[in-house]
Amino acid sequence: MKFLEKFGFNKKDIETLKENSTNNLIKELEAHKKLVVKNLEYLNDLGVTNLVEIFIYYHDMFLMDNSNFEEIFNKYEPASLVEKLAKDVRIMEYL
């Protein structure tokens, strides 16, 4: 899961993620590392500032096909979306 460090994750964040996830999910994230990175890069390019928090709570979403992942966020005006995500990541459940 070292690839997450590129997005601001520290060792403690990665350990927390591992401790609070199933082994199967961690294996899936590792196996589909390129997809996960592509989805993280998309949010990073949008200007999302709390990627670590979003990923820790909603890491399974990052296994979605990239076009489907982007489609979820493209429905919203980017600046407004980034602002709302910064205030409360739980809005991810309603996107």
N, C-alpha and C positions, 0 to 999 in steps of 0.2 A: 504494500500500500504506500510505498515510498513516493510513488508518482503524485500523491496528493500534496506533498510538500511544495510543489510548484504553485499551488493555489493558496498558500498561506497556512496550511495545516502544520501544526507542530507535532512532535512525537506524542505528547499527552493527548491531543485531539484524536490521533490515529488509534492510540490505545483505548480511549473511551469508545470510539466507534467499534472496535473489535470486541470489547467487553459487552457492548449492548446490542450486538448483532449475532445472528446465527452463523455457524461455520459455513453453511451452504451459501449464505448471502455474501460473505467475505470472499469465498471462492468465485462466485459469480462476478463480483466487482473486479477481482484480479483477472479473471478470464476475459472480461470484456473491457479491459483497461482503456483501449482506444476509444470506445464509445463513451465511456464515463468521462474521459478527458475532453472529448469533443463537446459533450453537453455542459461540462464545467466551463470550458472556454466560451461557449455561447453566452452563458450568464455573465461571465466576467467581461466579455465584450459589450454587453448591455450596460455595464456599469454597476452591477450588483456588488455591494461592498461586504456583505455578510455570507459569503459562499460557505464558509466552514459551518456556520450554524445551520444553514439550509441543508447542506449535505448530511450533517449528523442526524437531523430529524427526518429527512426525506430521501435518504440515499437510494432507496429502491427505485425512485423516479428516474435516476440517472442511468438506469439500465434500459430505458425506453429508446426505441429507434429515434435517431436524431431529428428526423423530419417531424415526427409526432411530438417530440419534446419541444421543438421550436414553435410548433403550431399552438401549443398551450399558451405560450408567452406572447406570441405575435398578435394576439387578439387585443392586447392592451397597449396604451401609449407607454413607451419605454421609461421616460422620466418618472411618470406617475407610478408605474409598477415598481421601479427601483426604490422609490421613496416609501411605498407601502410595505415592501419586503423588509426594508431597513427597520421599520417601526414594529413589525410583527410577522415573523416567518410563518405563523399559522395560517395566513391567507393562502398558502400553497395548497391547502386542502380544498379550496374553493375555486381554484383556477380551472 
